[in-house]
């Protein structure tokens, strides 16, 4: 395990990530697609193996020792998520498959009588499709009206417009903490307070914030907050939804089945208490357990250290890339996380991405599940380089050399 000051020793950190030490198309891997999914440290990989070799069993309903151990490990992970977000109570943490399912859970449950015809739901122009489509479903089902907080050319939300959209008709606001496509860090604490002034509830999509900065849901006063494990160096297929206890009590269940019930007869069923009311069926136990291991890893590094190093890397990359001929940036907000979204003038982003891959450089190209943002800029997509604490300034230089080759080949 690495020490608290390990961010001073990036090469030592990189030793924890076996996948980084390979060649792609004969070139050393430069992995700059962390906003899509992060790589996993050896500690996480070993924890997956250890789970299956030592305590693999179904949880909560067994009296035998393996089931008890698996249950304890799973619930310990829930407590680690609680502490990571500074939630008040562990049962305010619902395990889901990730942010997408968390948002669908809230939207679906609200659609069972809590959102009505004529109510208004606000989302922002910066949202990922997973924070757009579920609310469209809910509006189509309930007759509610979906409204959009606009943004400016820098990729910043227009807060005056947001305030003007809020009214006594506003029942729910769903916004991301950090834009996955542009890296914009939104002023969510201020926006939550303003929504609460008109009696609305707020869900924050924390997929891109939780890996990069400390998050305190009580300080934010968020009603709901969600993140995915695979973006914070943990397994795929697991995530968490935080909800204030009284709101989770109010919401009806999302799915029916085992675990989420108290009693079942053919005439009626009664439901379990929190968090089990929202956790029907056998969960992804291994991933739930190992999420706790991933949280341990980032806490050992220090969230403040991670944020400081990634901001330093972001500034370095932006400075170097700004001098590159033909560079077009998208998303130049004053407050950003470690994402740079760009194009090379006159060249399709996909073509650049293919050439970079041949050079061992992994970036993401396209609309990044944020098509309305691309429509705003009137472009088909962008090239997105997204950084993690295991990336280096040397990798930024390699990216620039790759872009130079791509420009020479495609111009």
N, C-alpha and C positions, 0 to 999 in steps of 0.2 A: 504494500500500500504506500502511496505517496504521502509526503508530509505537507503541513499547512502552507509552507512557502515554496511548494513545488512549481508554482507558476514562474519561478525564476529559473527553472530547469526544464524547458519544454521538451528537450530530447529525452529526458527521463520519463516524462509523461507519455511521450509517443511509444516508448517501450511497452506501455500497458495495453497498446492497441495492435494486436497481431495483424489485422487486415491492412494496416497502413504500410507494412513492410513487404510489399509485393510489387510486381511489375504488371502493367497493363499495356498490351501491344509493345512489349519490350522496353517500356519506359517506367520509371518509378511512379507509383500512384501519387497523384496530388488530388486529394478529395476535398472538393469545395461545394458539396451538395448537402450541407448539414441542415438547412432549413427543411429539406424533404425528409431526411432521416439521418441520425447521428450513428457513428460507429460505436462498438461496444468494447469496454475495457475487459481485460482478462478476468478481473474479479467478477464481472457479470457473467462471462462465459462459464467460468468455473462454478458459479452459483447455480446455473441451469443444470449442469451435469450433476452437481451435488444433490439438488432436489430430487432428480429422478433416481439416483443411486441410493438415497437414504430415507426419504420421507414421502415418496409419491403415494398419495391416497386422496380419496374424496374428502371434502371438509364439512364441518359443522354437524353432520348427521351420524358420525361413527363413534363408537365407544372404544374401539381398539386403539392401540398406542400410535400407530402410524397416522391414523386420522386425526388424533389429538395433536400430534406434532405438526402436521400440515396445517391444521386450523390455527394453531398458535403462531406459526410462521406467517401465514396469510394475514392474520389480524395484527401482527407486529408491523407488517408492511403498511397496513392502513394507518396505524399510529404514526409511522414515519412520514406518510403523506400529510397527515394532520399537522405535524410539527413543521414540515417543510412549507406549508401554506399559512401556518399560524392560525388554523381553524380552532374554534373553541373546543369542539367535541369530536371524537373519532367517528361517531355514527353520523356526522355531517359529511363524511367522505363516502361516496358511492363509487365502487369499481365498475367501469364500463370497458368497452373495447377501444375507447379513445375519444378524442374531441368530437368526432362526427357523431358517434352514438350518444354522447352526453348531450349534445344540442338537440338531437332527435328525441331523446328522452324527455327533456324539458318541454319542447314544442308539442310533442304528442300528448303529454299529460295535461298541459294547459288547454289543449283542444277538447278535453273532456268536461266542458262546461265552464271553464274559468276565463276563457277569451270568447267574446260574443260579437255579434254583428255590429259594425260601426266602431269597435275598438281600434286603436291604432298601435302598430308595432313599428319601432324605428330600428333600422340597421344602418350601416355606413357604406360609403362608396368604396371602402378599402377591404371589404370582407372577402374571405375565402368562400368558395361555393358551399361549403358545409355550414356556413353561417348565413346563407341566403336561401337555399332551396327548402330546408325544413320550415322556415317561416312563410314561404310561398305556399307550401302544403297547408299550413295552419290557416292562413288567410282564405284559401280556397274552400277549406272545410267549414270555417266559422263565419265567414263574411267580414272578417276584420280587414283593415286597410294597412298595407305595407308602405312605409315612407322611408326615404333614403337621405342620410346626412351627406351633403356634397363635400368635395375636396377641391383643393387648388392644384396648380401645376407642380408644386413642390411635393405633392402627395400628403399634404396636411389637411385634416378635417377643418371645415369652416365652423367654428364654434358659435359664432353669432347665428348662423343658419340653424345649427342644432338647437339653440335656445328658442328660436322662433318656431321650430317644429313641435317642441314640447307643449302639451296642453293637458287639460283634464281628461281628454280622450286617449292620451298615451297610457297604455297599460304595461308595455314591455319594451325594453331597449336591449339590443344584442350587438356588441361591438368587440373587435379584437383589441388586445392590449398592444400587440405589435403586428404590423402587416407582414404577411409572409412574402408578398411580392415585392415590396418596396423597402421594408425594414423600419417604417415609420413607427415611433413609439407614441401612442395616443395618451392624452391626459385623462386617463380613465377615472382617477379619483374625483376630479372636478366634474366629469360627465356623470358619474354615479350620483353625486350629491345633487346635481341639477335635476336628474330624473326622479330622485326621491322627493324633491320639492313638489312635484306634480302627482306623487303617489304611484309612480311606475316602478316595476322591478327591473333589475339589470343582470344580464348574463355577460360575463367576460370570457372570450376565447383566449386562453393563455398558452396556446400551443407554441408560440414563438417567444414568449416572455419567460416562462418558468425555467428554460434551460440557460438563460443569459443574465438573469438578475434576481435579486431577492424579491419575493412576493409575499405580502401580508394581507390576507383577505379581510381580516378584521379592521386594519387601518384603512383599507380601501372602502370598507363597508359594502363589498360586493354581495349581491343576493345569491348569485351562482358564479362559479369560476371553474374552468376545466382545462386539463392538459393531457397530453399523450406521452407514454413512457418512451416510445422509440425516438422521440426528439430530445430526450434527456438521458441518452446513453443506456437506455433500458430496452427490454424486448418489445417486439411488435405485438399488437392485439390486446393491449391493456392500456388503460388510462383511468383518470379519476375525475369525478364531478363533485365539487364542493357545493353545498347548498345550506343556507341558514335553516336551522332545525325547524322552526315554525312553518317555513315555506315547504320544506320536504314533507312535513306532516300533512300539509294541506293538499299537496299534489296527489292525485290518484296514481296507482301503479302503472308502469309502462308496459310490462309484459306479465303474462300469467304462467305459472308452472310451479315446480318444486322450489323450496327455500323461501319464496316470497309470501307464503301463506301461514296462517295460524291454525285455522280449521277448514276442512273441505267436506261438504256433503253434496249430493246431487241437487239439492235445493239452493244452496248458497255457499260462499266461501268468505272467510274473514282473513285479513292480511296481517303479516308479521310487522313488527316495528322496524324502525330504522337501524341499520342501512338495508336490511334484508328485503324490505318491501320492494326495492328497485333492483334486486339481484336474483332474478329468476334463473333456475337451472344451475348446472355445474359450470362454474366460471373457468377462466384461463388461470388455473391455480398457480402453475409454475411461474407464469409471467407476473402474476400479482405478487408472489413472494420475492421475485428477483427485482421488481421495481424498487423495493426497499433497499436492495443492494446498490442499485444505481444511485439512489438518493444519498446513501452513505458515501459513495465515491465522490460526488460533486461537493458534498459538505466537507470532506477531507481536504479537497482543494481550496474551498472557501468561495462562496458565491460572489463576494466582493472582489476577490482576486480574479475570478473568471471574468466578471464584468469589466474590470479595469484592463485586463490583457486584451480582451476581444475589442474593446474600444480603441486601444492603441493600434491593434492590427487593422481595424477598419480605417482609422485615420491614415495610416501608412499606405494602405491599398488605394484609397481614394486619391491621395496626393500623387502617387505614381501613375495611376490610371488617367488622371486629369491631363497629364502631359502627353497622352497617347493620341496620335492623329486619328481623327474620325470618331472619337469616343462620344457617345450620346448617353447621358445618365437619365434614369427615371427614378424619381423619389429622392429628393434632396432636402428632406425635412431637417429642421434644426436638431431634433432628437431622433436618433436612429439606433437600431440594433445592428448586429454584424452581418448585414446584407447589402450587396451592391447589385443593382439591377441596371443593365446597360445594353446597348447595341453598338455595332460598328456601322457607321453611316453607309447606306446603300447595300448592306449585306444582310441576308436573312439570318436570324438568330440560330435556326436549326443547322444551317450549313456551318456556321462557326462551331457549334457544339460538336458536330461530327468530327471536324478536324482536331479540335482539342482532345477528344476521346482518343484519337489515333496517337496523340502525344502523351497519353496517360493522365490527362487532366479531366476530372469529373465535375462538370457544372450542369445546371439544369436550364433547359431552353423551353420556351412556349409561354402559355398564359398563366401557368402556376396555379391553376384552379381559381383564377381571379379574372375572368374574362371582362367584367365591367371596367376594370382598371385599364386593360389594354384598349378597350373601346374608347375610353376617355382620352388616351394618348393617340388614338387612331393608328395603332401598330398591331401586327399579328402576335407579337410576344416579345420577350426580352431574353437576354442571357443573364442568369443569376448566379453570382458567386456568393456563397454564404459560408461564414467562417465559424470555427469552433476553437476551443482553447488548445487543441493539438495542432492547429495550423501555424505556419511560420511565415516570416517575412521573405524567406528564400522561396517559399511556394508562391508568394505573390509575384516574385520576379520570374518564376517559371511560367506563371499564367501570362504575364506580359509578353514573354518570348513566344508563347503559343499563339497569342492574339496577333502578333506581328507576322507569324507564318501564315495564319489563316487569312489575314488581310492581303498578303502578297499573293496567295493562291486564288483568292476569290474576287479581287478587285478587277 
